[in-house]
Amino acid sequence: MTKILVIEDDQDIAFLVAMHLRDHGSEVAICHDGQEGLKKACSGEYELIILDLMLPGIDGLEICRQVRAMEHYTPILMLTARNSEMDRVLGLEIGADDYLSKPFSVRELVARTRAICRRMSALKNHADSPPGVLKINGLEIDYGGRLVRLEDVPLDLTAREFDLLWHFAEHPGQVFSRCQLLDAVWGYSHEGYEHTVNSHINRLRAKIERDPSHPEFILTVWGVGYKFTSPQGARS
């Protein structure tokens, strides 16, 4: 049984979300303000936090910052009534694993929470038997330590950016469509969310490429999707 914390000041939304998650076998706790939510979020007893961006007391971004400062990693699904790309990017950069914009489908929210939990379970299995370190053309990716270096310089990647990079690096030369990447890295492949892949790849390129305008690691295959460079470092 997955223990989930819902921090949402709209009581109707919180009740509806909790009801559907409980129907799928999760144990759900609800908080309606930021102060109480932060206390529970930092307790380390929850396997997933569903976090509203706009909260009384302490807002969702600050809660996310403080949870990410903890040693124990708890995935965060952020809810936001703001539709601007900047707000979504800010949430992801601070450490949210995923986001949904209001109004949202409860069915989709449940699908995303289950996808996050599957991904965390897979990460735990990898941690029990870590796959090691990949080194490609000056880029070093340490799965167990969740570290990335370029020419020995540490890079600051979000959790989802790291997962996306690792998926690419494990399959050099293989072309992935946006839907395939959504399914493999995010755990869902809903039509219309391909822009999520594009935005993550753009931010990832800005961090790992020596010249993002001429990428050497994550290459675009026009009309299809993306691929990771071959070990020889050929460009396309």
C-alpha positions in Angstrom: 0.0 0.0 0.0 1.5 3.3 -1.1 1.4 6.2 1.4 0.5 9.4 -0.3 0.3 13.0 1.2 -2.0 15.4 -0.6 -1.3 19.1 0.2 -4.2 21.1 -1.3 -6.1 24.0 0.2 -9.3 23.3 -1.9 -11.1 20.8 0.2 -13.3 19.5 -2.6 -10.3 18.8 -4.8 -8.3 17.2 -2.0 -11.3 15.0 -1.1 -11.9 13.9 -4.7 -8.2 13.1 -5.3 -7.9 11.2 -2.0 -11.1 9.2 -2.7 -9.8 8.0 -6.1 -6.3 7.2 -4.8 -7.8 5.2 -1.9 -10.0 3.3 -4.5 -6.7 2.2 -6.1 -5.3 0.9 -2.8 -3.3 3.9 -1.5 -3.3 5.2 2.0 -3.8 9.0 1.8 -3.3 11.8 4.2 -4.6 15.4 3.5 -3.3 18.8 4.6 -5.0 22.1 3.7 -2.3 24.6 4.5 1.4 25.0 3.8 2.7 24.9 7.4 1.0 21.6 8.3 1.9 20.3 4.9 5.6 21.1 5.3 5.7 19.3 8.6 4.2 16.2 7.3 6.1 16.3 4.0 9.4 16.4 5.9 8.5 13.5 8.2 9.8 11.0 5.6 6.8 8.7 6.1 5.2 9.2 2.7 6.2 7.6 -0.7 4.6 10.4 -2.8 3.6 14.0 -2.2 0.9 15.6 -4.3 1.5 19.3 -3.8 -0.6 22.4 -4.8 1.5 25.4 -5.8 -0.7 28.0 -4.2 -1.2 27.4 -0.5 -1.9 29.6 2.6 1.0 30.0 4.9 3.9 28.4 3.0 3.5 28.0 -0.8 4.2 24.8 -2.7 7.5 26.0 -4.2 9.0 26.5 -0.7 7.7 23.2 0.5 9.3 21.5 -2.6 12.6 23.3 -1.9 12.7 22.1 1.7 11.7 18.5 0.9 14.5 18.4 -1.8 17.0 19.6 0.8 16.3 16.4 2.8 18.5 13.3 2.5 15.5 11.1 1.9 14.1 11.4 -1.6 10.3 11.6 -1.9 8.8 12.1 -5.3 6.5 15.2 -5.8 3.7 15.7 -8.2 2.9 19.4 -8.3 -0.5 20.8 -9.0 -0.8 24.4 -10.4 -3.6 26.7 -11.5 -1.0 28.7 -13.3 -0.6 27.8 -17.0 2.6 29.7 -17.9 5.5 27.6 -19.0 7.8 29.6 -16.6 5.8 28.4 -13.5 6.0 24.8 -14.7 9.7 25.0 -15.5 10.3 26.6 -12.0 8.6 23.8 -10.3 10.5 21.2 -12.2 13.8 23.0 -11.6 13.2 23.1 -7.9 12.7 19.4 -7.9 9.1 18.4 -8.7 9.0 15.0 -10.5 5.9 15.9 -12.6 3.1 18.5 -12.7 -0.5 18.8 -13.7 -2.3 22.1 -14.5 -5.7 22.7 -13.1 -8.4 21.8 -14.1 -7.1 18.2 -14.5 -8.6 14.8 -15.0 -8.5 12.8 -11.8 -8.1 9.7 -14.0 -4.9 11.2 -15.4 -3.7 12.2 -11.9 -4.1 8.6 -10.7 -2.3 7.3 -13.8 0.6 9.7 -13.2 0.9 8.8 -9.5 1.0 5.1 -10.4 3.7 5.9 -13.0 5.8 7.8 -10.5 5.5 4.9 -8.0 6.5 2.4 -10.7 9.5 4.5 -11.5 10.6 4.8 -7.9 10.3 1.0 -7.5 12.5 0.6 -10.5 15.0 3.0 -9.1 15.1 1.1 -5.8 15.8 -2.1 -7.7 18.6 -0.4 -9.6 20.0 0.9 -6.2 20.0 -2.6 -4.9 22.0 -3.7 -7.9 23.5 -0.4 -9.4 24.3 -0.5 -13.1 27.4 1.6 -12.6 28.9 4.5 -14.5 28.6 5.3 -18.2 31.4 7.4 -19.9 30.8 8.8 -23.3 33.0 11.5 -25.0 33.8 13.3 -21.8 30.4 12.9 -20.3 30.3 10.7 -17.2 27.0 9.5 -15.8 27.0 7.8 -12.4 23.6 6.0 -11.8 24.2 5.0 -8.2 25.3 8.4 -7.2 22.8 10.2 -9.5 25.8 12.4 -10.6 26.7 13.8 -14.0 30.0 15.3 -15.0 31.2 16.9 -18.2 35.0 17.0 -18.5 35.1 16.4 -14.7 32.8 19.4 -14.0 29.7 18.4 -12.0 26.3 19.3 -13.7 23.1 20.1 -11.8 20.3 18.0 -13.3 16.8 17.6 -12.0 15.6 14.1 -11.2 13.6 13.8 -14.4 16.5 15.2 -16.5 18.8 12.6 -15.1 16.3 9.8 -15.8 15.9 11.0 -19.4 19.7 11.2 -19.9 20.3 7.8 -18.4 17.6 6.3 -20.7 19.3 7.8 -23.7 22.8 6.8 -22.6 21.7 3.2 -22.0 20.5 3.0 -25.7 23.1 4.8 -27.8 22.2 5.2 -31.4 18.6 4.1 -30.9 15.9 6.5 -32.1 13.0 7.2 -29.7 9.8 9.0 -30.6 8.4 11.5 -28.1 5.6 9.1 -27.1 8.2 6.3 -26.5 10.2 8.6 -24.2 7.0 9.6 -22.3 6.2 6.0 -21.8 9.8 5.0 -20.8 10.8 7.9 -18.6 7.5 9.4 -17.4 5.5 6.2 -17.3 2.6 7.5 -19.5 2.2 8.3 -23.1 -0.9 10.6 -23.3 -1.4 12.3 -26.6 -0.7 16.0 -26.5 2.1 15.9 -23.9 4.9 15.6 -26.4 5.8 19.2 -25.5 6.9 17.9 -22.1 9.6 15.9 -23.8 10.7 18.8 -26.0 11.0 21.2 -23.0 13.0 18.7 -21.0 15.4 17.9 -23.9 16.0 21.6 -24.4 16.9 22.2 -20.8 19.0 19.0 -20.7 20.9 20.1 -23.8 21.5 23.5 -22.2 23.2 21.7 -19.3 25.2 18.9 -21.0 26.1 20.1 -24.4 29.2 22.1 -25.0 27.3 24.0 -27.7 23.5 23.5 -27.4 22.9 24.9 -30.9 25.1 22.1 -32.3 24.4 19.1 -29.9 26.8 16.2 -29.9 25.0 14.0 -27.3 21.3 14.3 -27.8 20.6 14.4 -31.5 17.3 15.3 -33.3 16.1 12.8 -35.9 13.8 15.0 -38.0 10.3 13.7 -38.3 10.9 10.9 -35.8 12.3 12.0 -32.5 15.7 11.9 -30.7 18.6 9.6 -30.2 21.8 9.6 -28.2 25.2 9.8 -29.9 27.1 6.6 -30.7 30.1 5.9 -28.5 32.3 7.2 -31.4 30.6 10.6 -31.0 29.3 10.9 -34.5 26.9 13.9 -35.1 23.8 13.9 -37.2 
